[in-house]
Amino acid sequence: MHSYISSPGNTVRILDEYGIRLRKNLGQNFLIDTNSAKKIAGCGAVGPEDIILEIGSGIGSLTEIMLPVVKKVICIEIDKLLIKAFRDIFSRDLRKKSKLELINADALRLDYHNITSTYNINKVVSNLPYSIAAPLLLKMIMEGEPVKKMVLTVQKDIADRILSPVGGKNYSSYTVKANFLADFNYCFKISRNCFIPRPFVDSSVIELTRRDEKLMESCGFDVGDFFSFIDSCFSHRRKKLINSLVQSNPAYCYKVELIIKLLSGIGKDKNVRAQELTVKDYIYLYKNLIHNI
């Protein structure tokens, strides 16, 4: 019977053998539940035509599950001790290069348009490092145009923000940004007890489908500027949206009446708060405001 890397005993043995001390600043929490690793690959519906990008491959717990059934896996890892272990464990596959490649890089500094185009990557399946999961997720969606589907393990609080309904306690500027870029589905929960070291929160596996590039371009504005507008709207969560805008940008002081009129056009009054508006509401507001500022 095959003994997987993700079994608790094997993971601990490998970490001890290579003198690996997991670093919190890199968000290193290793999955030690093989059934969960298999479920992640299952949610990704990985198959023989897929070229997978895996961020934070570690010692290869998820890589091992996907490798036999996909065309190729491109792994990104920053920690050199983990890279040493990974190279030893997967030495045969790495020699072939047609099946597996490992890149030593900081995931937040990668150009995902370049890497996904260079390797013809069509899916991302990954347990994202906890410390960088939130910004990394948005960066990958924005830059990785060729990739339409991602299956990602993130800490529960990030998933809660992404999946929050309008008006919910977790609804935030991050919710609006993420849902502007992609459609999200909840897959399943992974208990904190399935990781070492044991994190403070459970994890959630989410699936996202990137919105069509032409659809985003049809909005007719710069996404970065739109995101700055969203941040301004949420800058004072307990205050009215109008007050948040005015306090974040003096230019809006002269557009209060227009903002009230636009809010009325989407069925909202001047007392509305940022967390009460949908992504479509924000697109409508921004498109009508940028030409009047």
N, C-alpha and C positions, 0 to 999 in steps of 0.2 A: 504494500500500500504506500502510495506516494506521500511523503512528508513535506508539506508546503512551507515556504519561507515564513508565511504569515501565521504559522502555528506559534503559540507563545514560547514554547521551548526553543524552537529554531531561531526565532528573533533574538531572544536573550543570548543564546549561544553565539550568534554572529556578532552582536554588539560587543560581547565580552572578548571574543577572539580578536577583534580589530581595535579594541580599546576605544570604542566609540562612546562618547558621553553626549547624549542628546542635548541640544542647545535651544532654550526657550526663545531666544532672540531670533532664531530662524524658524520658529513655529514647528519644531520637529516633534510630532506625535505619531508613532508607528501603529498601524492597524495590525492587530494580532487576532483577527477573526476571519478565517478563510471563507466561511459562508458569506460574510458581508462583502469580501473582495470579489467573490463570484457574482454576487447580486449586482455590484457596481458594473462589472463587465456586461452582465445581462441587460441592465438598463441602457447601456450604450449600444446594445444589439450589435456587438462587434462581430465581424465576419471576415472572410478571406480577401475581400476587396478593400478593406479599411487600412489606411495609414494613420496611426494614432499618435497624437502628441500627449505625453505624460509629464506634468510639471511636478517636481519634487519626488523623483522616483525612489529616493532612499536606497534601501538594500534590495529593492525589486519585488516587494510583496504583491503589488498589483500587476507589475510587469509580467511576472511569472504566470499569472492567470491568463493574460491577454495574448502573450507571445505565440502559443501554439495555434491560435485560431485566426490571427490577423495576418495581413500582408507584411506589415512592418510597424515597429514602435520606435518613435523618436523620444528619448528621455532627456529631461533637463534636471540637473542637480548642481548645487553650489558647494556642498560640503565635500572637501577632498578626501576625508576619511571614509565617507559613505561611497564615494566614487571608487576608491580602492577596493572596498568589499564588493561593490556591484560588478566591477571588472573581473574580479576573481570568480564570482558566482556565475556570471554569464559570459565567460571568456570565449567559449565556442561560438555562441551566437554573435558576439561582437566582432570576432574575426571575419565572419561572413559579410558583415555590413549590409547585406541585402535584406536582413531580417531585423536587425537591432542596431541603433546608434545611440551613443551617450554624449551629451554636450555639457561641459562644465561652464555654467553661466548663472548669472543672477536673473531670475525670472522677471523681475521688475524692470530690467534694463534691456530685455530682448525686444527686437522689432518683429512683432508677430505677423505682420504682412510679409516680411522677408522670409521668415522661417517656414510659414505655412505654404508659401508659393514655391520655395526652393525644394521642399520635400513632398509637395502635393498632398499635404495633410488634409484629411476630410473630417476628422473627429478629434475632439479633445476629451480624454477620459482620465481623471486625475483626482487624487486626494490632495487638495491644495494646502500648502503650508499655512498654518493658522495665522501667523503674524502678518501675512501679506495678502490674505485671501480676498478681502473686500476691494482694494484698489486693483489687484491683479485681474480679478474677474472682469471688471469694466474695461481694463486695458486690452485684454485678449479679445473681447467682443468688438471693440472699436477698431483694432488693428488687423484682426484675423479674418478678413472678408471671405476668403475661400471656404472657411469652416462654418457650416450651418448648425451643427449639433455639438453640444458639449454636455458631458455628464460629470458633475463635480461634487466632491465631498467638502462641505464647509461647516464651520461651527454653527450650531442651531440659531444663534442670535442673528447671524447674517442671513440665513435662510428665512427667518421670521420677518426681517425687514424687507427682503425681496418679495415675499409672498403676501405681505400684509394687504388687507383690503383698505380701500379709501376710508379715512377716518379712524383706522385702527391705531392702537397705542404704538405700534412699531412702524407706522407709515412715516416716511422721511424723504429727504431729498434723494437719498440713495435708492429708495424704492422707485421714485419717478425716473431717475436716470437709467436704472437697470431695465425697467419695463418699457422705456422708450427704445432701447436697443434690442430687446429680445422678449420672447414669450417663455414663461417659466412653468415647470410642473414639479411638484413634490414627488419624490420617489419613495424613500423610506428613511427611517431613523437608525442611527448607529449609537449605541450606548457609549458613554465615556469609558465604561469598563472594558471596552474592546480596543483600547489604545494603551501604549506605554510611551512615555510616562502618562499617567491618567490625567487628562485635562479637566478643567473646572466645569465644562459644559458638554452636553451631548452634541453629536454631529447630525447633519441632515445631508442626504444625497438629493441633488436637484438636477433636473434636465432642462436645458435651455435650447431654444431654436432661434437663431439670429434672424432679425428682421431683414427683409430684402434691402440691399443697398440703395436701389432706385427709389424704394418707398421712403427711406430716410432722407435721401437727397431731394425728394419732391417737396419736403417741408420748406425748402428754400432758405435755410439759414445755417450758420456755422454751429456745429454741435457743441464745440467748446464754449462758445458764447452763450448758447442756450443753457448749458449746465451751470454756468456762472449765474444766470438769471434764476435758475432753480435754487441755487444756494442762497441767493438773496431773499427769495420768498420764504425760505425756512430758517433764516438767520435768527429770528426771534419766535420760536415755536409757539409760545404762549400768547403772542400778540396777534392782532389782525394782520392779514397778508399785506394790506395797504401800508400799515405802519412799518412792517419789516422792509418792504421795498423802499419806502421813503428814507428810512434810517440807514439803509445800506448804500443808497445811490441818490445824491441830491437832485439828479436830473428828474427823478420821479416826483419830486415835490410839485413840479409844474404840470403833472399829468394825472393828478388824483381824480379829477372829474372824468377823464377818459378811462381810467382804470375801473371806476365805478360803473361806467356805461358798459364796458366790456364784460365785467362780472355779471351785470344784469342780463347780458346777451346769452350767458350760459346758465341762467337761472340762479345766480348767487347774488347776495347783497353785499354791501360794503363791510359788513362785520365778519365775513368769511375768514377762516384761518387756512394756512397753507395745506394742512393735512386733509382738508375737505375737498380738494380739487383732484380730478383725474389727470392722467397723462395727456389726454386729448384736450382737456381744459387748459393745461399749461402751454401746449402747442398753439392753441388759439390765442391766448393772451400774449404770448411772446411775439408771434407773427404780426399781431396788430399793434404792438408797442414799439418794436424795433424801428419802424419807419416813422415814428413820431417822437423819438428821443433825440 
